[in-house]
Amino acid sequence: MDGLTISNSDALLKQGQTLRQIDQSKINGGIKAPEMGPSASDGAQQTFSATLKDAINQVNALQKASDIKMQELATGKTKDISEVMITAERADIALKLMVQVRNKIIDAYQEIMKMQV
């Protein structure tokens, strides 16, 4: 059968194969069953958590850079107000984006918890 089926989507998600690769492997002797257990799901979770940690670290770095620029302006080390404002706005926009992403993640988690099994 052509198209996306449950077995095709399972292989697509767990093995990263495309439909063409799945069809080719069926011709060549079938698809091996993906391994179930902690190792199969931890890879995606670690990648997602690592991505979130990287994003948080980048926002933190922008906030720190903004603080440093503001301190330099307050102490008279720099006179370029536009650079300070641009740095502050970048940090503000990044923080607002991070808060919105967090809200979406919480909403998605709550929707999943509402699902009946």
DSSP file (Angstrom, degrees, kcal/mol; ACC not computed):
  #  RESIDUE AA STRUCTURE BP1 BP2  ACC     N-H-->O    O-->H-N    N-H-->O    O-->H-N    TCO  KAPPA ALPHA  PHI   PSI    X-CA   Y-CA   Z-CA
    1    1 A M              0   0    0      0, 0.0     2,-0.2     0, 0.0     4,-0.1   0.000 360.0 360.0 360.0 136.7    0.0    0.0    0.0
    2    2 A D        +     0   0    0      2,-0.1     2,-0.1    21,-0.0    17,-0.0  -0.501 360.0  39.0 -87.5 159.1    1.3    3.4   -0.9
    3    3 A G  S    S-     0   0    0     -2,-0.2     2,-0.7     2,-0.0     5,-0.1  -0.436  99.9 -33.7 100.2-173.2    1.2    6.4    1.4
    4    4 A L        +     0   0    0     -2,-0.1     2,-0.2     4,-0.1    -2,-0.1  -0.769  62.8 171.1 -91.7 115.6    1.8    7.0    5.1
    5    5 A T     >  -     0   0    0     -2,-0.7     4,-3.0    -4,-0.1     5,-0.2  -0.613  49.0 -96.8-113.5 177.2    0.7    4.1    7.3
    6    6 A I  H  > S+     0   0    0      1,-0.2     4,-2.2     2,-0.2     5,-0.1   0.919 125.8  45.9 -62.8 -43.4    1.2    3.4   11.0
    7    7 A S  H  > S+     0   0    0      2,-0.2     4,-2.1     1,-0.2    -1,-0.2   0.887 113.9  49.6 -68.6 -36.4    4.2    1.2   10.3
    8    8 A N  H  > S+     0   0    0      2,-0.2     4,-2.6     1,-0.2    -2,-0.2   0.924 112.0  47.2 -65.2 -44.0    5.6    3.7    7.9
    9    9 A S  H  X S+     0   0    0     -4,-3.0     4,-2.6     2,-0.2     5,-0.2   0.863 109.4  54.8 -67.5 -34.3    5.2    6.6   10.3
   10   10 A D  H  X S+     0   0    0     -4,-2.2     4,-2.6    -5,-0.2     5,-0.3   0.940 112.7  42.0 -62.4 -46.4    6.7    4.5   13.1
   11   11 A A  H  X>S+     0   0    0     -4,-2.1     4,-2.3     1,-0.2     6,-1.1   0.876 113.0  54.7 -67.0 -36.9    9.8    3.8   11.0
   12   12 A L  H  X5S+     0   0    0     -4,-2.6     4,-0.7     4,-0.2    -2,-0.2   0.918 115.5  37.9 -62.1 -44.0    9.8    7.5    9.9
   13   13 A L  H  <5S+     0   0    0     -4,-2.6    -2,-0.2     2,-0.1    -1,-0.2   0.907 125.8  34.5 -75.5 -42.5    9.9    8.7   13.5
   14   14 A K  H  <5S+     0   0    0     -4,-2.6    -3,-0.2    -5,-0.2    -2,-0.2   0.804 131.1  26.7 -88.5 -29.2   12.1    6.2   15.1
   15   15 A Q  H  <5S-     0   0    0     -4,-2.3    -3,-0.2    -5,-0.3    -2,-0.1   0.529  96.2-125.4-111.3  -8.8   14.6    5.4   12.3
   16   16 A G     << +     0   0    0     -4,-0.7     2,-0.3    -5,-0.6    -4,-0.2   0.808  56.5 151.2  70.7  28.8   14.5    8.7   10.4
   17   17 A Q        -     0   0    0     -6,-1.1    -1,-0.2    -9,-0.1     2,-0.1  -0.692  40.2-133.3 -95.0 147.0   13.7    6.9    7.1
   18   18 A T     >  -     0   0    0     -2,-0.3     4,-2.4     1,-0.1     5,-0.2  -0.427  32.1-102.2 -85.7 169.9   11.7    8.5    4.3
   19   19 A L  H  > S+     0   0    0      1,-0.2     4,-2.7     2,-0.2     5,-0.2   0.880 124.0  53.1 -61.6 -37.6    8.9    6.6    2.5
   20   20 A R  H  > S+     0   0    0      2,-0.2     4,-2.5     1,-0.2    -1,-0.2   0.916 109.9  47.6 -63.8 -42.7   11.2    5.9   -0.4
   21   21 A Q  H  > S+     0   0    0      2,-0.2     4,-2.3     1,-0.2    -2,-0.2   0.874 111.5  51.3 -66.1 -36.6   13.8    4.4    2.0
   22   22 A I  H  X S+     0   0    0     -4,-2.4     4,-1.9     2,-0.2    -2,-0.2   0.940 111.4  46.8 -64.5 -46.6   11.1    2.3    3.7
   23   23 A D  H  X S+     0   0    0     -4,-2.7     4,-1.9     1,-0.2    -2,-0.2   0.901 112.4  50.8 -61.1 -41.0    9.8    1.0    0.3
   24   24 A Q  H  X S+     0   0    0     -4,-2.5     4,-1.9     1,-0.2    -1,-0.2   0.895 109.6  49.7 -64.2 -40.1   13.4    0.2   -0.7
   25   25 A S  H  <>S+     0   0    0     -4,-2.3     5,-2.1     2,-0.2     4,-0.2   0.828 107.4  55.0 -70.9 -29.1   14.1   -1.7    2.5
   26   26 A K  H ><5S+     0   0    0     -4,-1.9     3,-1.0     3,-0.2    -1,-0.2   0.904 109.1  48.0 -65.3 -40.1   10.9   -3.7    2.0
   27   27 A I  H 3<5S+     0   0    0     -4,-1.9    -2,-0.2     1,-0.2    -1,-0.2   0.882 111.7  50.8 -65.6 -37.5   12.1   -4.7   -1.4
   28   28 A N  T 3<5S-     0   0    0     -4,-1.9    -1,-0.2    -5,-0.1    -2,-0.2   0.356 141.2 -60.1 -86.0   5.8   15.5   -5.6    0.1
   29   29 A G  T < 5S-     0   0    0     -3,-1.0    -3,-0.2    -4,-0.2    -2,-0.2   0.546  85.3 -75.4 130.8  10.0   14.1   -7.8    2.9
   30   30 A G      < -     0   0    0     -5,-2.1     2,-0.4    -6,-0.1    -4,-0.1  -0.074  55.6 -64.9  97.2 165.2   11.9   -5.8    5.2
   31   31 A I        -     0   0    0     -5,-0.0     2,-0.2    -2,-0.0    -9,-0.0  -0.765  45.6-126.3 -92.5 133.7   12.2   -3.3    7.8
   32   32 A K        -     0   0    0     -2,-0.4    -2,-0.1     1,-0.1     3,-0.1  -0.568  35.3-103.5 -74.3 143.1   13.9   -4.3   11.1
   33   33 A A        -     0   0    0     -2,-0.2    -1,-0.1     1,-0.1     3,-0.1  -0.473  38.5-115.0 -68.0 133.0   11.7   -3.6   14.1
   34   34 A P        -     0   0    0      0, 0.0     2,-0.2     0, 0.0    -1,-0.1  -0.378  33.3-103.1 -67.9 148.6   12.9   -0.5   15.9
   35   35 A E        -     0   0    0    -21,-0.1     2,-0.3    -3,-0.1    -3,-0.0  -0.524  35.0-150.9 -73.7 135.7   14.2   -1.0   19.4
   36   36 A M        +     0   0    0     -2,-0.2     3,-0.2     4,-0.1    -1,-0.0  -0.747  48.2  65.8-103.2 154.8   11.8    0.0   22.1
   37   37 A G  S >> S-     0   0    0     -2,-0.3     4,-1.1     1,-0.2     3,-0.7  -0.817  98.9 -39.9 130.4-170.3   12.8    1.2   25.5
   38   38 A P  H 3> S+     0   0    0      0, 0.0     4,-2.1     0, 0.0     5,-0.2   0.828 126.6  58.7 -63.8 -32.4   14.6    4.1   27.1
   39   39 A S  H 3> S+     0   0    0      1,-0.2     4,-0.8     2,-0.2    -3,-0.1   0.824 101.8  55.2 -69.6 -29.1   17.2    4.5   24.4
   40   40 A A  H <4 S+     0   0    0     -3,-0.7     4,-0.4     1,-0.2    -1,-0.2   0.880 118.1  31.6 -71.7 -37.3   14.6    5.0   21.6
   41   41 A S  H  X S+     0   0    0     -4,-1.1     4,-1.6     1,-0.1    -2,-0.2   0.719 107.5  68.3 -94.7 -21.6   12.9    7.9   23.3
   42   42 A D  H  X S+     0   0    0     -4,-2.1     4,-3.0     1,-0.2     5,-0.3   0.826  90.3  64.0 -68.4 -30.7   15.8    9.5   25.2
   43   43 A G  H  X S+     0   0    0     -4,-0.8     4,-1.9     1,-0.2    -1,-0.2   0.928 107.3  40.8 -60.1 -46.7   17.5   10.6   22.0
   44   44 A A  H  > S+     0   0    0     -4,-0.4     4,-2.4     2,-0.2    -1,-0.2   0.885 115.8  51.2 -68.9 -38.4   14.7   13.0   21.0
   45   45 A Q  H  X S+     0   0    0     -4,-1.6     4,-2.8     2,-0.2     5,-0.2   0.913 110.6  47.7 -66.9 -42.3   14.2   14.2   24.5
   46   46 A Q  H  X S+     0   0    0     -4,-3.0     4,-2.7     2,-0.2    -1,-0.2   0.897 112.1  50.3 -65.5 -39.4   17.9   15.0   25.0
   47   47 A T  H  X S+     0   0    0     -4,-1.9     4,-2.1    -5,-0.3    -2,-0.2   0.920 112.6  46.4 -64.3 -43.0   18.0   16.8   21.7
   48   48 A F  H  X S+     0   0    0     -4,-2.4     4,-2.3     2,-0.2    -2,-0.2   0.926 114.7  46.3 -65.5 -45.3   15.0   18.9   22.7
   49   49 A S  H  X S+     0   0    0     -4,-2.8     4,-2.5     1,-0.2    -2,-0.2   0.881 111.9  51.6 -66.9 -36.5   16.3   19.7   26.1
   50   50 A A  H  X S+     0   0    0     -4,-2.7     4,-2.3    -5,-0.2    -1,-0.2   0.891 109.4  50.9 -65.8 -38.1   19.7   20.5   24.7
   51   51 A T  H  X S+     0   0    0     -4,-2.1     4,-2.2     2,-0.2    -2,-0.2   0.912 111.3  47.6 -64.4 -42.7   18.1   22.9   22.2
   52   52 A L  H  X S+     0   0    0     -4,-2.3     4,-2.6     2,-0.2    -2,-0.2   0.913 111.1  50.8 -64.8 -42.0   16.1   24.6   25.0
   53   53 A K  H  X S+     0   0    0     -4,-2.5     4,-2.5     1,-0.2    -2,-0.2   0.903 110.1  50.2 -62.7 -40.4   19.3   24.9   27.1
   54   54 A D  H  X S+     0   0    0     -4,-2.3     4,-2.2     2,-0.2    -1,-0.2   0.917 111.1  48.6 -62.8 -43.2   21.1   26.5   24.2
   55   55 A A  H  X S+     0   0    0     -4,-2.2     4,-2.2     2,-0.2    -2,-0.2   0.911 112.1  48.6 -64.3 -42.0   18.3   29.0   23.6
   56   56 A I  H  X S+     0   0    0     -4,-2.6     4,-2.5     1,-0.2    -1,-0.2   0.905 110.7  51.1 -65.2 -40.8   18.2   29.9   27.3
   57   57 A N  H  X S+     0   0    0     -4,-2.5     4,-2.3     2,-0.2    -1,-0.2   0.878 109.5  50.5 -64.0 -37.1   22.0   30.3   27.4
   58   58 A Q  H  X S+     0   0    0     -4,-2.2     4,-2.1     2,-0.2    -2,-0.2   0.905 111.3  47.6 -66.9 -41.2   21.8   32.6   24.4
   59   59 A V  H  X S+     0   0    0     -4,-2.2     4,-2.3     2,-0.2    -2,-0.2   0.911 111.6  51.3 -64.8 -41.3   19.1   34.7   26.0
   60   60 A N  H  X S+     0   0    0     -4,-2.5     4,-2.5     1,-0.2    -2,-0.2   0.907 108.6  51.0 -61.6 -41.9   21.1   34.9   29.2
   61   61 A A  H  X S+     0   0    0     -4,-2.3     4,-2.4     1,-0.2    -1,-0.2   0.899 109.8  50.1 -63.0 -40.9   24.2   36.0   27.2
   62   62 A L  H  X S+     0   0    0     -4,-2.1     4,-2.2     2,-0.2    29,-0.2   0.897 110.7  50.0 -64.0 -39.9   22.1   38.8   25.5
   63   63 A Q  H  X S+     0   0    0     -4,-2.3     4,-2.3     2,-0.2    -2,-0.2   0.914 111.3  48.2 -64.2 -42.7   20.8   39.9   28.9
   64   64 A K  H  X S+     0   0    0     -4,-2.5     4,-2.4     2,-0.2    -2,-0.2   0.905 110.8  50.6 -65.1 -41.0   24.3   40.0   30.4
   65   65 A A  H  X S+     0   0    0     -4,-2.4     4,-2.3     1,-0.2    -1,-0.2   0.895 110.3  50.6 -63.0 -39.4   25.6   42.0   27.4
   66   66 A S  H  X S+     0   0    0     -4,-2.2     4,-2.3    21,-0.2    -2,-0.2   0.914 109.9  49.9 -64.2 -42.9   22.8   44.5   27.8
   67   67 A D  H  X S+     0   0    0     -4,-2.3     4,-2.4     1,-0.2    -2,-0.2   0.910 110.7  49.7 -61.7 -42.5   23.6   44.9   31.5
   68   68 A I  H  X S+     0   0    0     -4,-2.4     4,-2.5     1,-0.2    -1,-0.2   0.921 110.8  49.4 -63.1 -43.9   27.3   45.5   30.7
   69   69 A K  H  X S+     0   0    0     -4,-2.3     4,-2.1     1,-0.2    -1,-0.2   0.893 111.5  49.5 -63.2 -39.4   26.4   48.1   28.1
   70   70 A M  H  X S+     0   0    0     -4,-2.3     4,-2.5     2,-0.2    -1,-0.2   0.893 110.8  49.6 -67.9 -38.7   24.1   49.9   30.5
   71   71 A Q  H  X S+     0   0    0     -4,-2.4     4,-2.3     2,-0.2     6,-0.2   0.906 110.1  51.1 -64.9 -40.5   26.7   49.9   33.2
   72   72 A E  H  X>S+     0   0    0     -4,-2.5     5,-1.9     1,-0.2     6,-1.3   0.891 111.5  47.7 -63.4 -38.3   29.2   51.3   30.8
   73   73 A L  H  <5S+     0   0    0     -4,-2.1     3,-0.5     4,-0.2    -2,-0.2   0.912 112.3  49.2 -67.3 -41.4   26.8   54.0   29.8
   74   74 A A  H  <5S+     0   0    0     -4,-2.5    -2,-0.2     1,-0.2    -1,-0.2   0.846 114.0  45.1 -67.8 -33.6   26.0   54.8   33.5
   75   75 A T  H  <5S-     0   0    0     -4,-2.3    -1,-0.2    -5,-0.2    -2,-0.2   0.555 114.9-113.6 -88.2  -7.3   29.7   55.0   34.4
   76   76 A G  T  <5S+     0   0    0     -4,-0.8    -3,-0.2    -3,-0.5    -4,-0.1   0.574  80.3 124.5  89.7   9.6   30.6   57.1   31.4
   77   77 A K  S   <S+     0   0    0     -5,-1.9     2,-0.3    -6,-0.2    -4,-0.2   0.775  78.4  30.4 -73.0 -25.1   32.8   54.5   29.7
   78   78 A T        -     0   0    0     -6,-1.3    -2,-0.2    -9,-0.1    -1,-0.1  -0.967  53.4-171.8-132.6 150.6   30.7   54.7   26.5
   79   79 A K        +     0   0    0     -2,-0.3     2,-1.4    -3,-0.0     3,-0.2   0.364  56.7 109.0-117.3   0.1   28.7   57.6   25.0
   80   80 A D     >  +     0   0    0      1,-0.2     4,-1.4     2,-0.1     5,-0.1  -0.641  37.5 173.1 -85.9  91.3   27.0   55.6   22.3
   81   81 A I  H  > S+     0   0    0     -2,-1.4     4,-2.6     1,-0.2     5,-0.2   0.855  74.6  59.5 -67.6 -35.4   23.4   55.5   23.5
   82   82 A S  H  > S+     0   0    0      1,-0.2     4,-2.5     2,-0.2    -1,-0.2   0.899 104.3  49.7 -63.7 -39.5   22.1   53.9   20.3
   83   83 A E  H  > S+     0   0    0      2,-0.2     4,-2.2     1,-0.2    -1,-0.2   0.898 111.6  49.3 -64.6 -39.6   24.3   50.9   20.7
   84   84 A V  H  X S+     0   0    0     -4,-1.4     4,-2.3     2,-0.2    -2,-0.2   0.913 112.5  47.5 -64.7 -43.2   23.1   50.5   24.3
   85   85 A M  H  X S+     0   0    0     -4,-2.6     4,-2.6     2,-0.2    -2,-0.2   0.890 111.2  50.4 -67.0 -39.8   19.5   50.8   23.3
   86   86 A I  H  X S+     0   0    0     -4,-2.5     4,-2.4     2,-0.2    -1,-0.2   0.922 111.9  47.9 -64.0 -43.0   19.9   48.3   20.4
   87   87 A T  H  X S+     0   0    0     -4,-2.2     4,-2.0     1,-0.2   -21,-0.2   0.905 112.9  48.6 -63.5 -41.3   21.6   45.8   22.8
   88   88 A A  H  X S+     0   0    0     -4,-2.3     4,-2.3     2,-0.2    -2,-0.2   0.898 111.6  49.2 -65.7 -40.8   18.8   46.3   25.4
   89   89 A E  H  X S+     0   0    0     -4,-2.6     4,-2.9     2,-0.2     5,-0.2   0.894 109.0  52.2 -67.3 -39.4   16.1   45.8   22.7
   90   90 A R  H  X S+     0   0    0     -4,-2.4     4,-2.4     1,-0.2    -1,-0.2   0.931 112.1  46.4 -60.3 -44.3   17.7   42.6   21.4
   91   91 A A  H  X S+     0   0    0     -4,-2.0     4,-2.1   -29,-0.2    -2,-0.2   0.894 113.1  49.9 -65.2 -39.4   17.8   41.2   24.9
   92   92 A D  H  X S+     0   0    0     -4,-2.3     4,-2.5     2,-0.2    -2,-0.2   0.923 111.9  46.7 -65.7 -45.1   14.2   42.3   25.6
   93   93 A I  H  X S+     0   0    0     -4,-2.9     4,-2.4     1,-0.2    -2,-0.2   0.903 112.4  50.5 -64.4 -41.3   12.9   40.7   22.3
   94   94 A A  H  X S+     0   0    0     -4,-2.4     4,-2.3    -5,-0.2    -1,-0.2   0.900 111.3  48.5 -64.2 -39.9   14.8   37.5   23.0
   95   95 A L  H  X S+     0   0    0     -4,-2.1     4,-2.3     2,-0.2    -2,-0.2   0.915 111.2  49.7 -66.1 -43.2   13.4   37.3   26.5
   96   96 A K  H  X S+     0   0    0     -4,-2.5     4,-2.1     1,-0.2    -2,-0.2   0.900 111.7  49.2 -61.9 -40.4    9.8   37.9   25.3
   97   97 A L  H  X S+     0   0    0     -4,-2.4     4,-2.5     2,-0.2    -2,-0.2   0.916 110.0  50.8 -64.0 -43.2   10.3   35.2   22.7
   98   98 A M  H  X S+     0   0    0     -4,-2.3     4,-2.4     1,-0.2    -2,-0.2   0.893 109.5  50.6 -63.0 -39.2   11.6   32.8   25.3
   99   99 A V  H  X S+     0   0    0     -4,-2.3     4,-2.4     2,-0.2    -1,-0.2   0.904 110.9  49.0 -65.1 -41.0    8.6   33.5   27.5
  100  100 A Q  H  X S+     0   0    0     -4,-2.1     4,-2.2     2,-0.2    -2,-0.2   0.891 110.9  49.7 -66.2 -38.8    6.2   32.9   24.6
  101  101 A V  H  X S+     0   0    0     -4,-2.5     4,-2.4     2,-0.2    -2,-0.2   0.920 110.5  50.8 -64.4 -42.6    7.9   29.6   23.7
  102  102 A R  H  X S+     0   0    0     -4,-2.4     4,-2.5     1,-0.2    -2,-0.2   0.920 109.4  50.9 -59.8 -43.6    7.7   28.5   27.4
  103  103 A N  H  X S+     0   0    0     -4,-2.4     4,-2.5     1,-0.2    -1,-0.2   0.896 110.2  49.4 -61.6 -40.5    4.0   29.3   27.4
  104  104 A K  H  X S+     0   0    0     -4,-2.2     4,-2.5     2,-0.2    -1,-0.2   0.890 110.3  50.6 -66.2 -38.7    3.4   27.3   24.3
  105  105 A I  H  X S+     0   0    0     -4,-2.4     4,-2.4     2,-0.2    -2,-0.2   0.914 111.5  47.8 -64.9 -42.4    5.4   24.3   25.8
  106  106 A I  H  X S+     0   0    0     -4,-2.5     4,-2.5     2,-0.2    -2,-0.2   0.914 111.6  50.4 -65.0 -42.3    3.3   24.5   29.0
  107  107 A D  H  X S+     0   0    0     -4,-2.5     4,-2.2     2,-0.2    -2,-0.2   0.919 111.2  48.6 -60.7 -43.7    0.1   24.7   26.9
  108  108 A A  H  X S+     0   0    0     -4,-2.5     4,-2.2     2,-0.2    -2,-0.2   0.909 111.1  50.3 -63.9 -41.5    1.1   21.7   24.9
  109  109 A Y  H  X S+     0   0    0     -4,-2.4     4,-2.3     1,-0.2    -2,-0.2   0.919 110.6  49.3 -62.1 -43.9    2.0   19.7   28.0
  110  110 A Q  H  X S+     0   0    0     -4,-2.5     4,-1.3     1,-0.2    -1,-0.2   0.879 110.1  51.1 -64.6 -37.6   -1.4   20.6   29.6
  111  111 A E  H  X S+     0   0    0     -4,-2.2     4,-0.8     2,-0.2    -1,-0.2   0.903 110.4  49.4 -64.5 -40.9   -3.2   19.5   26.4
  112  112 A I  H >< S+     0   0    0     -4,-2.2     3,-0.8     1,-0.2    -2,-0.2   0.903 108.8  52.3 -65.3 -40.2   -1.3   16.2   26.4
  113  113 A M  H 3< S+     0   0    0     -4,-2.3    -1,-0.2     1,-0.2    -2,-0.2   0.776 105.5  56.2 -67.7 -25.0   -2.2   15.6   30.1
  114  114 A K  H 3< S+     0   0    0     -4,-1.3    -1,-0.2    -3,-0.2    -2,-0.2   0.687  84.9 107.4 -77.9 -18.5   -5.9   16.2   29.3
  115  115 A M    <<  -     0   0    0     -3,-0.8     2,-0.4    -4,-0.8    -3,-0.0  -0.312  69.5-130.5 -64.6 140.5   -5.9   13.4   26.7
  116  116 A Q              0   0    0      1,-0.1    -1,-0.1    -2,-0.0    -2,-0.1  -0.766 360.0 360.0 -91.8 137.1   -7.7   10.2   27.6
  117  117 A V              0   0    0     -2,-0.4    -1,-0.1     0, 0.0    -2,-0.1   0.430 360.0 360.0 -94.7 360.0   -5.7    7.0   27.0
